[in-house]
Amino acid sequence: MGKRNCLTIDKYKDLIPLVELHHERVDGKGYPYGLIGKESEAARLLCIIDSFDAMTQKGPIRKQSHLMKLFMK
């Protein structure tokens, strides 16, 4: 979904590689490329950012978490 959205807006096309990386995992079991070790360093940072965003946004089955509560966990 994110990649398709970036493809429709010219100013976001440079972000496509980063959008794809947020599903990679440090153990190489992520997708779409199965990056491992040093190859996945940018992907690890994007995964943290994506997870933080998911925890701080209201979703269809959960309430929005307060930022301080997240840091206390």
N, CA, C and O atoms as a Tinker XYZ file with bonds, in Angstrom:
   292  protein
     1  N      0.812000   -1.184000    0.000000    73     2
     2  CA     0.000000    0.000000    0.000000    64     1     3
     3  C      0.864000    1.259000    0.000000    63     2     4     5
     4  O      0.613000    2.161000   -0.799000    81     3
     5  N      1.875000    1.351000    0.871000    73     3     6
     6  CA     2.712000    2.539000    0.943000    64     5     7
     7  C      3.477000    2.801000   -0.342000    63     6     8     9
     8  O      3.569000    3.941000   -0.795000    81     7
     9  N      4.027000    1.739000   -0.930000    73     7    10
    10  CA     4.773000    1.892000   -2.170000    64     9    11
    11  C      3.859000    2.415000   -3.278000    63    10    12    13
    12  O      4.242000    3.312000   -4.030000    81    11
    13  N      2.680000    1.868000   -3.376000    73    11    14
    14  CA     1.737000    2.323000   -4.406000    64    13    15
    15  C      1.377000    3.793000   -4.221000    63    14    16    17
    16  O      1.245000    4.535000   -5.194000    81    15
    17  N      1.219000    4.205000   -2.973000    73    15    18
    18  CA     0.915000    5.608000   -2.709000    64    17    19
    19  C      2.077000    6.508000   -3.133000    63    18    20    21
    20  O      1.859000    7.565000   -3.725000    81    19
    21  N      3.298000    6.096000   -2.835000    73    19    22
    22  CA     4.474000    6.883000   -3.221000    64    21    23
    23  C      4.621000    6.976000   -4.734000    63    22    24    25
    24  O      5.092000    7.988000   -5.253000    81    23
    25  N      4.224000    5.937000   -5.434000    73    23    26
    26  CA     4.322000    5.952000   -6.891000    64    25    27
    27  C      3.386000    6.969000   -7.532000    63    26    28    29
    28  O      3.635000    7.424000   -8.648000    81    27
    29  N      2.330000    7.322000   -6.845000    73    27    30
    30  CA     1.349000    8.249000   -7.426000    64    29    31
    31  C      1.704000    9.714000   -7.217000    63    30    32    33
    32  O      1.099000   10.593000   -7.830000    81    31
    33  N      2.685000    9.983000   -6.352000    73    31    34
    34  CA     3.055000   11.368000   -6.051000    64    33    35
    35  C      4.545000   11.543000   -6.350000    63    34    36    37
    36  O      5.395000   10.965000   -5.675000    81    35
    37  N      4.844000   12.339000   -7.358000    73    35    38
    38  CA     6.225000   12.491000   -7.823000    64    37    39
    39  C      7.219000   12.833000   -6.725000    63    38    40    41
    40  O      8.319000   12.281000   -6.699000    81    39
    41  N      6.855000   13.730000   -5.820000    73    39    42
    42  CA     7.831000   14.149000   -4.805000    64    41    43
    43  C      8.164000   13.037000   -3.798000    63    42    44    45
    44  O      9.123000   13.178000   -3.039000    81    43
    45  N      7.403000   11.944000   -3.773000    73    43    46
    46  CA     7.662000   10.836000   -2.850000    64    45    47
    47  C      8.361000    9.642000   -3.506000    63    46    48    49
    48  O      8.669000    8.665000   -2.823000    81    47
    49  N      8.610000    9.700000   -4.778000    73    47    50
    50  CA     9.198000    8.548000   -5.474000    64    49    51
    51  C     10.573000    8.161000   -4.930000    63    50    52    53
    52  O     10.937000    6.985000   -4.955000    81    51
    53  N     11.340000    9.138000   -4.438000    73    51    54
    54  CA    12.657000    8.829000   -3.866000    64    53    55
    55  C     12.549000    8.038000   -2.556000    63    54    56    57
    56  O     13.528000    7.437000   -2.115000    81    55
    57  N     11.382000    8.036000   -1.944000    73    55    58
    58  CA    11.185000    7.332000   -0.676000    64    57    59
    59  C     10.837000    5.857000   -0.842000    63    58    60    61
    60  O     10.811000    5.119000    0.142000    81    59
    61  N     10.573000    5.425000   -2.047000    73    59    62
    62  CA    10.130000    4.046000   -2.279000    64    61    63
    63  C     11.066000    3.008000   -1.669000    63    62    64    65
    64  O     10.578000    2.090000   -1.010000    81    63
    65  N     12.389000    3.103000   -1.852000    73    63    66
    66  CA    13.258000    2.095000   -1.222000    64    65    67
    67  C     13.118000    2.050000    0.293000    63    66    68    69
    68  O     13.194000    0.973000    0.885000    81    67
    69  N     12.915000    3.196000    0.929000    73    67    70
    70  CA    12.747000    3.227000    2.382000    64    69    71
    71  C     11.413000    2.628000    2.804000    63    70    72    73
    72  O     11.332000    1.928000    3.813000    81    71
    73  N     10.385000    2.901000    2.043000    73    71    74
    74  CA     9.065000    2.354000    2.349000    64    73    75
    75  C      9.120000    0.826000    2.297000    63    74    76    77
    76  O      8.537000    0.148000    3.143000    81    75
    77  N      9.808000    0.302000    1.320000    73    75    78
    78  CA     9.915000   -1.158000    1.196000    64    77    79
    79  C     10.705000   -1.775000    2.349000    63    78    80    81
    80  O     10.408000   -2.894000    2.767000    81    79
    81  N     11.699000   -1.068000    2.864000    73    79    82
    82  CA    12.582000   -1.628000    3.887000    64    81    83
    83  C     11.941000   -1.812000    5.251000    63    82    84    85
    84  O     12.467000   -2.577000    6.059000    81    83
    85  N     10.838000   -1.152000    5.546000    73    83    86
    86  CA    10.326000   -1.219000    6.913000    64    85    87
    87  C      9.776000   -2.596000    7.287000    63    86    88    89
    88  O      9.388000   -2.808000    8.435000    81    87
    89  N      9.736000   -3.529000    6.345000    73    87    90
    90  CA     9.328000   -4.899000    6.659000    64    89    91
    91  C     10.516000   -5.860000    6.774000    63    90    92    93
    92  O     10.325000   -7.054000    7.003000    81    91
    93  N     11.726000   -5.350000    6.618000    73    91    94
    94  CA    12.906000   -6.201000    6.756000    64    93    95
    95  C     13.172000   -6.476000    8.232000    63    94    96    97
    96  O     12.760000   -5.708000    9.102000    81    95
    97  N     13.871000   -7.591000    8.504000    73    95    98
    98  CA    14.217000   -7.971000    9.875000    64    97    99
    99  C     15.706000   -8.246000    9.962000    63    98   100   101
   100  O     16.334000   -8.623000    8.973000    81    99
   101  N     16.264000   -8.060000   11.135000    73    99   102
   102  CA    17.701000   -8.230000   11.318000    64   101   103
   103  C     18.153000   -9.673000   11.061000    63   102   104   105
   104  O     19.307000   -9.905000   10.702000    81   103
   105  N     17.248000  -10.639000   11.242000    73   103   106
   106  CA    17.612000  -12.042000   11.036000    64   105   107
   107  C     17.476000  -12.490000    9.579000    63   106   108   109
   108  O     17.701000  -13.661000    9.273000    81   107
   109  N     17.114000  -11.587000    8.689000    73   107   110
   110  CA    17.007000  -11.924000    7.277000    64   109   111
   111  C     15.671000  -12.521000    6.865000    63   110   112   113
   112  O     15.490000  -12.880000    5.701000    81   111
   113  N     14.730000  -12.633000    7.798000    73   111   114
   114  CA    13.430000  -13.245000    7.489000    64   113   115
   115  C     12.371000  -12.228000    7.094000    63   114   116   117
   116  O     11.191000  -12.562000    6.996000    81   115
   117  N     12.793000  -10.983000    6.867000    73   115   118
   118  CA    11.851000   -9.954000    6.460000    64   117   119
   119  C     11.605000   -9.991000    4.964000    63   118   120   121
   120  O     12.103000  -10.870000    4.260000    81   119
   121  N     10.847000   -9.047000    4.496000    73   119   122
   122  CA    10.569000   -8.959000    3.064000    64   121   123
   123  C     10.580000   -7.494000    2.652000    63   122   124   125
   124  O     10.388000   -6.643000    3.520000    81   123
   125  N     10.780000   -7.159000    1.445000    73   123   126
   126  CA    10.768000   -8.003000    0.254000    64   125   127
   127  C     12.129000   -8.586000   -0.122000    63   126   128   129
   128  O     12.201000   -9.433000   -1.012000    81   127
   129  N     13.221000   -8.149000    0.540000    73   127   130
   130  CA    14.554000   -8.552000    0.085000    64   129   131
   131  C     15.254000   -9.586000    0.959000    63   130   132   133
   132  O     16.216000  -10.206000    0.505000    81   131
   133  N     14.809000   -9.793000    2.188000    73   131   134
   134  CA    15.458000  -10.740000    3.088000    64   133   135
   135  C     16.861000  -10.290000    3.486000    63   134   136   137
   136  O     17.782000  -11.102000    3.574000    81   135
   137  N     17.011000   -8.986000    3.724000    73   135   138
   138  CA    18.318000   -8.440000    4.090000    64   137   139
   139  C     18.761000   -8.979000    5.435000    63   138   140   141
   140  O     17.938000   -9.259000    6.306000    81   139
   141  N     20.089000   -9.126000    5.599000    73   139   142
   142  CA    20.631000   -9.658000    6.852000    64   141   143
   143  C     21.875000   -8.883000    7.251000    63   142   144   145
   144  O     22.607000   -8.384000    6.396000    81   143
   145  N     22.110000   -8.783000    8.554000    73   143   146
   146  CA    23.314000   -8.136000    9.065000    64   145   147
   147  C     23.408000   -6.670000    8.686000    63   146   148   149
   148  O     22.440000   -5.922000    8.821000    81   147
   149  N     24.583000   -6.261000    8.208000    73   147   150
   150  CA    24.835000   -4.859000    7.855000    64   149   151
   151  C     23.874000   -4.347000    6.794000    63   150   152   153
   152  O     23.546000   -3.160000    6.771000    81   151
   153  N     23.421000   -5.234000    5.916000    73   151   154
   154  CA    22.479000   -4.826000    4.868000    64   153   155
   155  C     21.186000   -4.275000    5.455000    63   154   156   157
   156  O     20.509000   -3.465000    4.821000    81   155
   157  N     20.846000   -4.708000    6.654000    73   155   158
   158  CA    19.542000   -4.362000    7.230000    64   157   159
   159  C     19.595000   -3.194000    8.205000    63   158   160   161
   160  O     18.597000   -2.927000    8.875000    81   159
   161  N     20.720000   -2.486000    8.312000    73   159   162
   162  CA    20.831000   -1.418000    9.310000    64   161   163
   163  C     19.780000   -0.325000    9.127000    63   162   164   165
   164  O     19.137000    0.074000   10.097000    81   163
   165  N     19.596000    0.160000    7.913000    73   163   166
   166  CA    18.573000    1.184000    7.668000    64   165   167
   167  C     17.187000    0.606000    7.946000    63   166   168   169
   168  O     16.303000    1.301000    8.448000    81   167
   169  N     17.010000   -0.660000    7.618000    73   167   170
   170  CA    15.719000   -1.310000    7.835000    64   169   171
   171  C     15.386000   -1.385000    9.321000    63   170   172   173
   172  O     14.223000   -1.229000    9.695000    81   171
   173  N     16.377000   -1.618000   10.171000    73   171   174
   174  CA    16.130000   -1.684000   11.611000    64   173   175
   175  C     15.619000   -0.353000   12.141000    63   174   176   177
   176  O     14.678000   -0.312000   12.933000    81   175
   177  N     16.237000    0.727000   11.704000    73   175   178
   178  CA    15.795000    2.043000   12.138000    64   177   179
   179  C     14.373000    2.322000   11.664000    63   178   180   181
   180  O     13.554000    2.837000   12.425000    81   179
   181  N     14.083000    1.990000   10.426000    73   179   182
   182  CA    12.737000    2.207000    9.895000    64   181   183
   183  C     11.707000    1.346000   10.613000    63   182   184   185
   184  O     10.566000    1.771000   10.796000    81   183
   185  N     12.091000    0.153000   11.020000    73   183   186
   186  CA    11.184000   -0.727000   11.764000    64   185   187
   187  C     10.827000   -0.098000   13.115000    63   186   188   189
   188  O      9.674000   -0.144000   13.542000    81   187
   189  N     11.819000    0.483000   13.777000    73   187   190
   190  CA    11.571000    1.149000   15.062000    64   189   191
   191  C     10.633000    2.337000   14.869000    63   190   192   193
   192  O      9.691000    2.526000   15.639000    81   191
   193  N     10.893000    3.127000   13.848000    73   191   194
   194  CA    10.053000    4.292000   13.566000    64   193   195
   195  C      8.624000    3.850000   13.252000    63   194   196   197
   196  O      7.664000    4.440000   13.749000    81   195
   197  N      8.487000    2.814000   12.431000    73   195   198
   198  CA     7.160000    2.313000   12.063000    64   197   199
   199  C      6.421000    1.770000   13.287000    63   198   200   201
   200  O      5.223000    2.004000   13.443000    81   199
   201  N      7.128000    1.049000   14.149000    73   199   202
   202  CA     6.511000    0.505000   15.363000    64   201   203
   203  C      6.063000    1.617000   16.300000    63   202   204   205
   204  O      4.967000    1.563000   16.857000    81   203
   205  N      6.915000    2.631000   16.472000    73   203   206
   206  CA     6.565000    3.758000   17.325000    64   205   207
   207  C      5.337000    4.476000   16.783000    63   206   208   209
   208  O      4.437000    4.840000   17.541000    81   207
   209  N      5.302000    4.677000   15.483000    73   207   210
   210  CA     4.155000    5.329000   14.860000    64   209   211
   211  C      2.882000    4.517000   15.096000    63   210   212   213
   212  O      1.831000    5.077000   15.408000    81   211
   213  N      2.983000    3.205000   14.946000    73   211   214
   214  CA     1.820000    2.342000   15.152000    64   213   215
   215  C      1.328000    2.406000   16.596000    63   214   216   217
   216  O      0.122000    2.376000   16.841000    81   215
   217  N      2.259000    2.494000   17.558000    73   215   218
   218  CA     1.867000    2.531000   18.965000    64   217   219
   219  C      1.262000    3.865000   19.379000    63   218   220   221
   220  O      0.487000    3.925000   20.334000    81   219
   221  N      1.605000    4.921000   18.677000    73   219   222
   222  CA     1.127000    6.240000   19.089000    64   221   223
   223  C     -0.072000    6.728000   18.280000    63   222   224   225
   224  O     -0.560000    7.834000   18.512000    81   223
   225  N     -0.545000    5.936000   17.352000    73   223   226
   226  CA    -1.707000    6.305000   16.541000    64   225   227
   227  C     -2.919000    5.481000   16.948000    63   226   228   229
   228  O     -2.790000    4.311000   17.309000    81   227
   229  N     -4.058000    6.076000   16.890000    73   227   230
   230  CA    -5.298000    5.359000   17.175000    64   229   231
   231  C     -5.562000    4.386000   16.029000    63   230   232   233
   232  O     -5.449000    4.751000   14.859000    81   231
   233  N     -5.909000    3.168000   16.364000    73   231   234
   234  CA    -6.196000    2.162000   15.351000    64   233   235
   235  C     -7.617000    1.660000   15.454000    63   234   236   237
   236  O     -8.339000    2.034000   16.378000    81   235
   237  N     -8.036000    0.813000   14.516000    73   235   238
   238  CA    -9.411000    0.320000   14.523000    64   237   239
   239  C     -9.735000   -0.562000   15.731000    63   238   240   241
   240  O    -10.902000   -0.681000   16.106000    81   239
   241  N     -8.726000   -1.179000   16.345000    73   239   242
   242  CA    -9.001000   -2.065000   17.483000    64   241   243
   243  C     -8.290000   -1.632000   18.761000    63   242   244   245
   244  O     -8.319000   -2.360000   19.753000    81   243
   245  N     -7.654000   -0.465000   18.758000    73   243   246
   246  CA    -6.998000   -0.007000   19.974000    64   245   247
   247  C     -7.045000    1.506000   20.070000    63   246   248   249
   248  O     -7.163000    2.223000   19.077000    81   247
   249  N     -6.945000    1.959000   21.314000    73   247   250
   250  CA    -6.903000    3.393000   21.564000    64   249   251
   251  C     -5.482000    3.908000   21.323000    63   250   252   253
   252  O     -4.520000    3.141000   21.303000    81   251
   253  N     -5.379000    5.198000   21.145000    73   251   254
   254  CA    -4.074000    5.827000   20.993000    64   253   255
   255  C     -3.357000    5.763000   22.339000    63   254   256   257
   256  O     -3.958000    6.050000   23.375000    81   255
   257  N     -2.086000    5.391000   22.332000    73   255   258
   258  CA    -1.303000    5.335000   23.568000    64   257   259
   259  C     -0.696000    6.701000   23.862000    63   258   260   261
   260  O     -0.270000    7.417000   22.955000    81   259
   261  N     -0.666000    7.043000   25.119000    73   259   262
   262  CA    -0.026000    8.285000   25.535000    64   261   263
   263  C      1.490000    8.088000   25.444000    63   262   264   265
   264  O      2.008000    7.047000   25.850000    81   263
   265  N      2.183000    9.067000   24.921000    73   263   266
   266  CA     3.620000    8.971000   24.691000    64   265   267
   267  C      4.400000    8.587000   25.944000    63   266   268   269
   268  O      5.269000    7.718000   25.877000    81   267
   269  N      4.118000    9.200000   27.061000    73   267   270
   270  CA     4.850000    8.889000   28.297000    64   269   271
   271  C      4.599000    7.449000   28.761000    63   270   272   273
   272  O      5.503000    6.807000   29.295000    81   271
   273  N      3.395000    6.947000   28.562000    73   271   274
   274  CA     3.101000    5.569000   28.942000    64   273   275
   275  C      3.965000    4.598000   28.143000    63   274   276   277
   276  O      4.398000    3.570000   28.663000    81   275
   277  N      4.211000    4.929000   26.882000    73   275   278
   278  CA     5.050000    4.066000   26.039000    64   277   279
   279  C      6.483000    4.035000   26.561000    63   278   280   281
   280  O      7.113000    2.978000   26.573000    81   279
   281  N      6.995000    5.166000   26.985000    73   279   282
   282  CA     8.372000    5.208000   27.495000    64   281   283
   283  C      8.502000    4.490000   28.831000    63   282   284   285
   284  O      9.583000    4.005000   29.167000    81   283
   285  N      7.437000    4.414000   29.584000    73   283   286
   286  CA     7.460000    3.755000   30.881000    64   285   287
   287  C      7.400000    2.235000   30.777000    63   286   288   289
   288  O      7.735000    1.540000   31.736000    81   287
   289  N      6.976000    1.708000   29.625000    73   287   290
   290  CA     6.853000    0.259000   29.457000    64   289   291
   291  C      8.199000   -0.387000   29.312000    63   290   292
   292  O      8.287000   -1.605000   29.160000    81   291
